[in-house]
């Protein structure tokens, strides 16, 4: 199944956090926090203004981004968990 985001939404795959601390302690999945970084998999066309003009998206496929831990909606697609969020919920693009 392929997803095509609408309006100003983007589809992001979370990047895995480090599962081992600096001292070598392994953190189990149940205790690990959700990662707040991800890679953009798909981008919608943009948001429309009240007069019908399209505001283009700043993000593009392949961008690595930072977002809030509880932002958006998690969805399972072909066994992988992805996140659907609005572009305004993305804090920054990682260079």
Phi and psi restraints in degrees (value plus and minus 20) as a CYANA .aco file:
   2 UNK   PHI    -129.3   -89.3
   2 UNK   PSI     122.0   162.0
   3 UNK   PHI    -129.0   -89.0
   3 UNK   PSI     118.5   158.5
   4 UNK   PHI    -141.6  -101.6
   4 UNK   PSI      89.6   129.6
   5 UNK   PHI     -88.8   -48.8
   5 UNK   PSI     128.4   168.4
   6 UNK   PHI    -122.3   -82.3
   6 UNK   PSI     135.4   175.4
   7 UNK   PHI      33.5    73.5
   7 UNK   PSI    -144.0  -104.0
   8 UNK   PHI    -122.9   -82.9
   8 UNK   PSI      12.5    52.5
   9 UNK   PHI    -119.6   -79.6
   9 UNK   PSI     132.7   172.7
  10 UNK   PHI    -149.9  -109.9
  10 UNK   PSI     132.9   172.9
  11 UNK   PHI    -128.4   -88.4
  11 UNK   PSI     106.9   146.9
  12 UNK   PHI    -145.8  -105.8
  12 UNK   PSI     118.7   158.7
  13 UNK   PHI    -122.2   -82.2
  13 UNK   PSI     103.9   143.9
  14 UNK   PHI     -84.1   -44.1
  14 UNK   PSI     120.6   160.6
  15 UNK   PHI    -108.6   -68.6
  15 UNK   PSI     121.0   161.0
  16 UNK   PHI     -88.1   -48.1
  16 UNK   PSI     116.3   156.3
  17 UNK   PHI     -99.4   -59.4
  17 UNK   PSI     140.2   180.2
  18 UNK   PHI     -83.3   -43.3
  18 UNK   PSI     109.8   149.8
  19 UNK   PHI    -117.5   -77.5
  19 UNK   PSI     -18.5    21.5
  20 UNK   PHI    -147.5  -107.5
  20 UNK   PSI     114.8   154.8
  21 UNK   PHI     -96.0   -56.0
  21 UNK   PSI     151.2   191.2
  22 UNK   PHI     -80.4   -40.4
  22 UNK   PSI     -50.1   -10.1
  23 UNK   PHI    -106.9   -66.9
  23 UNK   PSI     -19.2    20.8
  24 UNK   PHI      77.7   117.7
  24 UNK   PSI     -14.6    25.4
  25 UNK   PHI     -98.4   -58.4
  25 UNK   PSI     108.5   148.5
  26 UNK   PHI    -106.0   -66.0
  26 UNK   PSI     110.4   150.4
  27 UNK   PHI    -118.0   -78.0
  27 UNK   PSI     102.8   142.8
  28 UNK   PHI     -89.6   -49.6
  28 UNK   PSI     135.4   175.4
  29 UNK   PHI     -76.0   -36.0
  29 UNK   PSI     -55.8   -15.8
  30 UNK   PHI     -87.1   -47.1
  30 UNK   PSI     -45.6    -5.6
  31 UNK   PHI    -119.0   -79.0
  31 UNK   PSI     -32.0     8.0
  32 UNK   PHI     -96.9   -56.9
  32 UNK   PSI     125.5   165.5
  33 UNK   PHI     -98.8   -58.8
  33 UNK   PSI     137.3   177.3
  34 UNK   PHI     -87.8   -47.8
  34 UNK   PSI     118.7   158.7
  35 UNK   PHI     -88.8   -48.8
  35 UNK   PSI     128.8   168.8
  36 UNK   PHI    -131.2   -91.2
  36 UNK   PSI      -1.2    38.8
  37 UNK   PHI    -143.3  -103.3
  37 UNK   PSI     130.3   170.3
  38 UNK   PHI    -180.5  -140.5
  38 UNK   PSI     154.3   194.3
  39 UNK   PHI    -134.2   -94.2
  39 UNK   PSI     114.3   154.3
  40 UNK   PHI     -94.5   -54.5
  40 UNK   PSI     102.8   142.8
  41 UNK   PHI    -116.9   -76.9
  41 UNK   PSI     -52.9   -12.9
  42 UNK   PHI    -173.8  -133.8
  42 UNK   PSI     130.8   170.8
  43 UNK   PHI    -151.8  -111.8
  43 UNK   PSI     116.7   156.7
  44 UNK   PHI     -93.8   -53.8
  44 UNK   PSI     154.8   194.8
  45 UNK   PHI     -91.2   -51.2
  45 UNK   PSI     -46.8    -6.8
  46 UNK   PHI     111.7   151.7
  46 UNK   PSI     154.5   194.5
  47 UNK   PHI    -113.8   -73.8
  47 UNK   PSI     123.4   163.4
  48 UNK   PHI    -118.7   -78.7
  48 UNK   PSI     119.7   159.7
  49 UNK   PHI    -101.3   -61.3
  49 UNK   PSI     154.6   194.6
  50 UNK   PHI     -82.4   -42.4
  50 UNK   PSI     -49.9    -9.9
  51 UNK   PHI    -110.8   -70.8
  51 UNK   PSI     -11.1    28.9
  52 UNK   PHI      72.3   112.3
  52 UNK   PSI     -19.0    21.0
  53 UNK   PHI     -97.7   -57.7
  53 UNK   PSI     123.5   163.5
  54 UNK   PHI    -112.7   -72.7
  54 UNK   PSI     105.3   145.3
  55 UNK   PHI    -113.6   -73.6
  55 UNK   PSI      93.8   133.8
  56 UNK   PHI     -87.0   -47.0
  56 UNK   PSI     137.9   177.9
  57 UNK   PHI    -100.3   -60.3
  57 UNK   PSI     125.8   165.8
  58 UNK   PHI    -104.8   -64.8
  58 UNK   PSI     -44.9    -4.9
  59 UNK   PHI    -106.6   -66.6
  59 UNK   PSI     135.2   175.2
  60 UNK   PHI    -158.5  -118.5
  60 UNK   PSI     142.5   182.5
  61 UNK   PHI     -80.2   -40.2
  61 UNK   PSI     114.3   154.3
  62 UNK   PHI      79.2   119.2
  62 UNK   PSI     -35.0     5.0
  63 UNK   PHI     -83.5   -43.5
  63 UNK   PSI     120.8   160.8
  64 UNK   PHI    -117.8   -77.8
  64 UNK   PSI     107.1   147.1
  65 UNK   PHI    -149.5  -109.5
  65 UNK   PSI     140.1   180.1
  66 UNK   PHI    -128.3   -88.3
  66 UNK   PSI     120.3   160.3
  67 UNK   PHI    -168.7  -128.7
  67 UNK   PSI     148.5   188.5
  68 UNK   PHI     -88.0   -48.0
  68 UNK   PSI     128.9   168.9
  69 UNK   PHI     -79.7   -39.7
  69 UNK   PSI     -52.4   -12.4
  70 UNK   PHI    -132.4   -92.4
  70 UNK   PSI       2.3    42.3
  71 UNK   PHI     -98.1   -58.1
  71 UNK   PSI     129.5   169.5
  72 UNK   PHI      50.6    90.6
  72 UNK   PSI    -186.3  -146.3
  73 UNK   PHI    -146.6  -106.6
  73 UNK   PSI     106.1   146.1
  74 UNK   PHI     -99.8   -59.8
  74 UNK   PSI     118.2   158.2
  75 UNK   PHI    -158.7  -118.7
  75 UNK   PSI     120.1   160.1
  76 UNK   PHI    -115.2   -75.2
  76 UNK   PSI     107.7   147.7
  77 UNK   PHI    -149.7  -109.7
  77 UNK   PSI      97.1   137.1
  78 UNK   PHI      31.8    71.8
  78 UNK   PSI      19.6    59.6
  79 UNK   PHI      65.2   105.2
  79 UNK   PSI     -29.9    10.1
  80 UNK   PHI    -121.3   -81.3
  80 UNK   PSI     120.6   160.6
  81 UNK   PHI    -111.9   -71.9
  81 UNK   PSI     104.2   144.2
  82 UNK   PHI    -141.6  -101.6
  82 UNK   PSI     146.4   186.4
  83 UNK   PHI    -139.3   -99.3
  83 UNK   PSI     110.5   150.5
  84 UNK   PHI    -127.8   -87.8
  84 UNK   PSI      95.1   135.1
  85 UNK   PHI    -155.7  -115.7
  85 UNK   PSI     142.5   182.5
  86 UNK   PHI     -97.9   -57.9
  86 UNK   PSI     130.8   170.8
  87 UNK   PHI     -79.5   -39.5
  87 UNK   PSI     -54.0   -14.0
  88 UNK   PHI     -88.7   -48.7
  88 UNK   PSI     -35.5     4.5
  89 UNK   PHI    -104.1   -64.1
  89 UNK   PSI     -27.6    12.4
  90 UNK   PHI    -104.4   -64.4
  90 UNK   PSI     107.6   147.6
  91 UNK   PHI    -101.3   -61.3
  91 UNK   PSI     -63.3   -23.3
  92 UNK   PHI    -181.7  -141.7
  92 UNK   PSI     140.9   180.9
  93 UNK   PHI    -121.1   -81.1
  93 UNK   PSI     109.7   149.7
  94 UNK   PHI    -101.4   -61.4
  94 UNK   PSI     104.5   144.5
